[in-house]
Amino acid sequence: MNRQELINHCLTFPAAYEDYPFDNDSAHSDDGKWLLMRHRANRKGFAHIYERNGKLCINLKCEPLEADFLRKAFKDVTPGWHMNKTHWNTVYLNGDVSDDELKRQIEMSYELVKPKARKQK
């Protein structure tokens, strides 16, 4: 999967949009611009897409137990780079994580950040 395919997939989620929060900050753009996929209702990010050391990466939110499991199951899943290591993973693309598994992790991240439905009184 390439960068544009990642963006296109993330945009299939309801109310998702792309943001470039560090566009003018070269300290955060090692090899390419950081792209943050956000949920429009609460502006929370669910996917950070960037290049690091020439490799395409994506940071995804994850439940802590699953985050640890994924790090043990895949060599290309590591604790989130520049993120909370308990709740975020970095996935290096085009490695041992299949596109289907990557899409599952993106969906899980989206579900974790989307606004929660309010309970009726």
Summary of the structure (lengths in Angstrom):
residues: 121
radius of gyration: 14.1
end to end distance: 44.8
largest distance: 51.9
contacts: 347
relative contact order: 0.18
helix: 30%
strand: 26%
